[in-house]
Amino acid sequence: MRAETSLVVRNSADLIAALPFLMGYHPHETVALVGMRRGLLDFCGSFDLPPPDLGEPDLRLAIRAMSATMLRQEPDLVVIVGYGPRERITPLVLRIAEALQAVGVRIDDVLRVHEGRWWSYVCDDQECCPAEGTPCLPPDSVIAAEATFLGQVALPSRRDLVAQVSPVEGPARVAMTAATERARSRFESLLEGDGATKRIRQAGRLAVREAEKRYRSGAVLTDAETAWLGVLLADLAVEDYAVDRTGPQEWRAGLWTDVLRRVEPVHVPAPACLLGFTAWQLGRGALARVAVDRALDVEPGHELAGMLHQLLGFAISPTMVRRWRR
């Protein structure tokens, strides 16, 4: 995930307070690698802790993958932050630091956060880094207030982030199921006679533009409009058209989140990918990941979802892609 904020981080305490807002949720049982370049926080990637019973060869591979992800970002400095108990975090973060240093990456600090306190493995000054740990900044700290003002949100956990892209249920699901049946009947009428492909793509482009217009103005789609858009996005040319128009705007994230949650399961992959692509461009890597995961859960072979999965896995940044385009 790439940070796109103007938060001023002065020390380790500020960084720990800012990270949940940069990641989109409060991390637990996680290792975060924070890369800095020219004095700016340039990249933040998070990894779940390996299982406690993971064998040594697999653990080496996991550490190598984490290190390779960070190395691709070409940072000037790296801070490693482990979230969890000492017995699980200490050996892991120290080995990651060693692996990064072995390939020429400079380590600024190695930290552990657990139960409201933090420790540094680099600083041994008891006055600033006591053995019992340093209390984390309170939830209403200046950093938290600034992040909130900038529109950043830190959900309680990754589970809450997943819930943001989960399907609607109850009466809303019943209504969408009925709307989708009507949309499918309407779609079948486009197949009658010559020129069906052209009619489908014209209808798809119109539906995409109308959805963008609606959400850009702060309005939303009806159930019928959402179902119709979901059915049309199953056409690859319509999906490509929507992808080409996607950019780093918050209203687009709202659009595709809403469509993703409301469409029937079979129509999930396209809006999930559109949300993932939008979130990636916004620097919200965690949201992009859970959106792409939803697409792959429904259709493991979906081409665009597979591409986005690799894009996120290799930590390719929007800035890097823009450089390639130029």
For each residue, the residues with C-beta under 8 A, 3 or more apart:
1: 22 23 24 43 44 45 46 283 284 285 286 288
2: 42 43 44 283 285 317 318 319
3: 7 22 41 42 43 44 283
4: 248 282 283
5: 21 22 147 150 152
6: 150
7: 3 18 21 22 41 143 146 147 150
8: 14 146
9: 14 15 18 41 143
10: 14
11: 14 15
12: 15 16 79 109 111 118 120
13: 16 17 118 134 136 137
14: 8 9 10 11 17 18 137 143
15: 9 11 12 18 19 34 41 79 81 111
16: 12 13 19 81 111 113 118 136 137
17: 13 14 20 136 137 141 143 144
18: 7 9 14 15 21 22 41 143 147
19: 15 16 22 23 27 32 34 44 81
20: 17 23 24 25 26 27 154
21: 5 7 18 24 143 144 147 148 152 153 154
22: 1 3 5 7 18 19 41 44 152
23: 1 19 20 27 32 44 46 154 286
24: 1 20 21 153 154 155 161 284 286 287
25: 20 154 155 156 157 158 160 161 286
26: 20 154 155 156 157
27: 19 20 23 30 32 46 83 158
28: 83 84 157 158
29: 48 49 83 84 88
30: 27 46 47 48 49 82 83 84
31: 46 47 49 66 80 81 82 83 89 92 93 96
32: 19 23 27 44 45 46 47 80 81 82 83
33: 43 44 45 46 47 66 69 70 78 79 80 81 96
34: 15 19 41 43 44 78 79 80 81
35: 41 42 43 44 70 73 75 77 78
36: 39 40 41 42 75 76 77 78 79 108
37: 40 42 73 74 75 76
38: 76
39: 36
40: 36 37
41: 3 7 9 15 18 22 34 35 36 44
42: 2 3 35 36 37 73 75
43: 1 2 3 33 34 35 70 73 75 315 317
44: 1 2 3 19 22 23 32 33 34 35 41 285
45: 1 32 33 66 69 70 285 315
46: 1 23 27 30 31 32 33 286
47: 30 31 32 33 62 66
48: 29 30
49: 29 30 31 82 84 88 89 92
50: 54 58 59 62 92
51: 54
52: 88
53:
54: 50 51 58 59 62
55: 58 59
56: 59 60
57: 60 61
58: 50 54 55 61 62
59: 50 54 55 56 62 63
60: 56 57 63 64
61: 57 58 64 65
62: 47 50 54 58 59 65 66
63: 59 60 66 67 92 95 96 99
64: 60 61 67 68 99
65: 61 62 68 69
66: 31 33 45 47 62 63 69 70 96 99
67: 63 64 70 71 96 99 100 103 105
68: 64 65 71 72
69: 33 45 65 66 72 73 314 315
70: 33 35 43 45 66 67 73 75 78 100 105 315
71: 67 68 74 100 103 105
72: 68 69 314 315 316
73: 35 37 42 43 69 70 315 317
74: 37 71
75: 35 36 37 42 43 70 78 105
76: 36 37 38 106
77: 35 36 106 107 108
78: 33 34 35 36 70 75 100 105 106 107 108
79: 12 15 33 34 36 107 108 109 110 111
80: 31 32 33 34 93 96 97 100 107 109 110 111
81: 15 16 19 31 32 33 34 93 111 112 113
82: 30 31 32 49 89 90 92 93 110 111 112 113
83: 27 28 29 30 31 32 89 112 113 114
84: 28 29 30 49 88 89 112 114
85: 88 89 114
86: 89 90 112 114
87: 90
88: 29 49 52 84 85 91 92
89: 31 49 82 83 84 85 86 92 93 112 114
90: 82 86 87 93 94 112 121
91: 88 94 95
92: 31 49 50 63 82 88 89 95 96
93: 31 80 81 82 89 90 96 97 110 111 112 121
94: 90 91 97 98 110 121
95: 63 91 92 98 99
96: 31 33 63 66 67 80 92 93 99 100
97: 80 93 94 100 101 107 110 121
98: 94 95 101 102
99: 63 64 66 67 95 96 102 103
100: 67 70 71 78 80 96 97 103 105 107
101: 97 98 104 105 106 107
102: 98 99
103: 67 71 99 100
104: 101
105: 67 70 71 75 78 100 101
106: 76 77 78 101
107: 77 78 79 80 97 100 101 110 122
108: 36 77 78 79 122
109: 12 79 80 120 121 122 123
110: 79 80 82 93 94 97 107 120 121 122
111: 12 15 16 79 80 81 82 93 118 119 120 121
112: 81 82 83 84 86 89 90 93 118 119 121
113: 16 81 82 83 117 118 136
114: 83 84 85 86 89 117 118 133
115:
116: 135 136
117: 113 114 132 133 134 135 136
118: 12 13 16 111 112 113 114 133 134 136
119: 111 112 129 133 134
120: 12 109 110 111 123 129
121: 90 93 94 97 109 110 111 112
122: 107 108 109 110
123: 109 120 128 129
124: 129
125: 128 129
126: 129 130 131
127: 130
128: 123 125 134
129: 119 120 123 124 125 126 134
130: 126 127 133 134
131: 126
132: 117
133: 114 117 118 119 130
134: 13 117 118 119 128 129 130
135: 116 117
136: 13 16 17 113 116 117 118
137: 13 14 16 17 141 143 144
138: 141 144
139: 144
140: 144 145
141: 17 137 138 144 145
142: 145 146
143: 7 9 14 17 18 21 137 146 147
144: 17 21 137 138 139 140 141 147 148 154
145: 140 141 142 148 149
146: 7 8 142 143 149 150
147: 5 7 18 21 143 144 150 152 154
148: 21 144 145 151 152 153
149: 145 146
150: 5 6 7 146 147
151: 148 250
152: 5 21 22 147 148
153: 21 24 148
154: 20 21 23 24 25 26 144 147
155: 24 25 26 158 160 161 164
156: 25 26 160
157: 25 26 28 160 161
158: 25 27 28 155 161 162 286 290
159: 162 163
160: 25 155 156 157 163 164
161: 24 25 155 157 158 164 165 286 287 290
162: 158 159 165 166 290
163: 159 160 166
164: 155 160 161 257 287 290
165: 161 162 257 260 261 272 275 287 290 291 294
166: 162 163 261
167: 173 261 262 265 268
168: 172 173 176 261 262
169: 172 173
170: 173 174
171: 174 175
172: 168 169 175 176 262
173: 167 168 169 170 176 177
174: 170 171 177 178
175: 171 172 178 179 223
176: 168 172 173 179 180 223 226 227 262 263 264
177: 173 174 180 181 264
178: 174 175 181 182
179: 175 176 182 183 223 224 226 227
180: 176 177 183 184 227 230 231 263 264 267
181: 177 178 184 185
182: 178 179 185 186 224 227
183: 179 180 186 187 224 227 228 230 231
184: 180 181 187 188 231
185: 181 182 188 189
186: 182 183 189 190 228 231
187: 183 184 190 191 200 231 232
188: 184 185 191 192
189: 185 186 192
190: 186 187 196 199 200 203
191: 187 188 196 200
192: 188 189 196
193: 196
194:
195: 198 199
196: 190 191 192 193 199 200
197: 200 201
198: 195 201 202
199: 190 195 196 202 203
200: 187 190 191 196 197 203 204 232 235 238
201: 197 198 204 205 235 237 238 241
202: 198 199 205 206
203: 190 199 200 206 207 232
204: 200 201 207 208 232 233 235 237 238 241
205: 201 202 208 209 238 241
206: 202 203 209 210
207: 203 204 210 211 225 228 229 232 238
208: 204 205 211 212 229 238 241 242 245
209: 205 206 212 213
210: 206 207 213 214 225
211: 207 208 214 215 221 225 229 255 259
212: 208 209 215 216 245 252 255
213: 209 210 216 217
214: 210 211 217 219 220 221 225 255
215: 211 212 218 219 220 221 251 252 254 255 258
216: 212 213 249 251
217: 213 214
218: 215 251
219: 214 215
220: 214 215 258
221: 211 214 215 225 226 229 258 259
222: 225 226
223: 175 176 179 226 227 262
224: 179 182 183 227 228
225: 207 210 211 214 221 222 228 229
226: 176 179 221 222 223 229 230 258 259 262 263
227: 176 179 180 182 183 223 224 230 231 262 263 264
228: 183 186 207 224 225 231 232
229: 207 208 211 221 225 226 232 233 259 263
230: 180 183 226 227 233 234 259 262 263 264 267 270 271
231: 180 183 184 186 187 227 228 234 267
232: 187 200 203 204 207 228 229 235 238
233: 204 229 230 238 239 242 267 270 271 274
234: 230 231 238 239 267 270
235: 200 201 204 232 238 239
236: 239 240
237: 201 204 240 241
238: 200 201 204 205 207 208 232 233 234 235 241 242
239: 233 234 235 236 242 243 270 273 274 304
240: 236 237 243 244
241: 201 204 205 208 237 238 244 245
242: 208 233 238 239 245 246 270 274
243: 239 240 246 273 274 277 304
244: 240 241
245: 208 212 241 242
246: 242 243 252 274 277 278 281
247: 252 278 281
248: 4 252 278 281 282 283 318
249: 216 252 253 278 282
250: 151 253 254 282
251: 215 216 218 254 255
252: 212 215 246 247 248 249 255 256 278
253: 249 250 256 257 275 278 279 282 284 287
254: 215 250 251 257 258
255: 211 212 214 215 251 252 258 259
256: 252 253 259 260 271 272 274 275 278 291
257: 164 165 253 254 260 261 275
258: 215 220 221 226 254 255 261 262
259: 211 221 226 229 230 255 256 262 263 271 274
260: 165 256 257 263 268 271 272 275 291 294
261: 165 166 167 168 257 258
262: 167 168 172 176 223 226 227 230 258 259
263: 176 180 226 227 229 230 259 260 267 268 271
264: 176 177 180 227 230 267 268
265: 167 268 298
266: 298
267: 180 230 231 233 234 263 264 270 271
268: 167 260 263 264 265 271 272 294 295 298 299
269: 272 273 295 298 299 302 304 305
270: 230 233 234 239 242 267 273 274 295 304
271: 230 233 256 259 260 263 267 268 274 275
272: 165 256 260 268 269 275 276 291 292 294 295 298 305
273: 239 243 269 270 276 277 291 292 295 302 304 305 308
274: 233 239 242 243 246 256 259 270 271 277 278
275: 165 253 256 257 260 271 272 278 279 287 288 291
276: 272 273 279 280 287 288 289 291 292 295 305 308 312
277: 243 246 273 274 280 281 288 308
278: 246 247 248 249 252 253 256 274 275 281 282
279: 253 275 276 282 284 285 287 288 291
280: 276 277 283 284 285 288 308 311 312 318
281: 246 247 248 277 278 318
282: 4 248 249 250 253 278 279
283: 1 2 3 4 248 280 318
284: 1 24 253 279 280 287 288
285: 1 2 44 45 279 280 288 289 312
286: 1 23 24 25 46 158 161 289 290
287: 24 161 164 165 253 275 276 279 284 290 291
288: 1 275 276 277 279 280 284 285 291 292 308 312
289: 276 285 286 292 293 312
290: 158 161 162 164 165 286 287 293 294
291: 165 256 260 272 273 275 276 279 287 288 294 295
292: 272 273 276 288 289 295 296 305 308 309 312
293: 289 290 296 297
294: 165 260 268 272 290 291 297 298
295: 268 269 270 272 273 276 291 292 298 299 302 304 305 308
296: 292 293 299 300 302 305 306 309
297: 293 294 300
298: 265 266 268 269 272 294 295 302
299: 268 269 295 296 302 305
300: 296 297
301: 306
302: 269 273 295 296 298 299 305 306
303: 306 307
304: 239 243 269 270 273 295 307 308
305: 269 272 273 276 292 295 296 299 302 308 309
306: 296 301 302 303 309 310
307: 303 304 310 311
308: 273 276 277 280 288 292 295 304 305 311 312
309: 292 296 305 306 312 313
310: 306 307 313 314
311: 280 307 308 314 316
312: 276 280 285 288 289 292 308 309 315 316
313: 309 310
314: 69 72 310 311
315: 43 45 69 70 72 73 312
316: 72 311 312 320 321
317: 2 43 73 320 321
318: 2 248 280 281 283 321 322
319: 2 322 323
320: 316 317 323 324
321: 316 317 318 324 325
322: 318 319 325 326
323: 319 320 326
324: 320 321
325: 321 322
326: 322 323
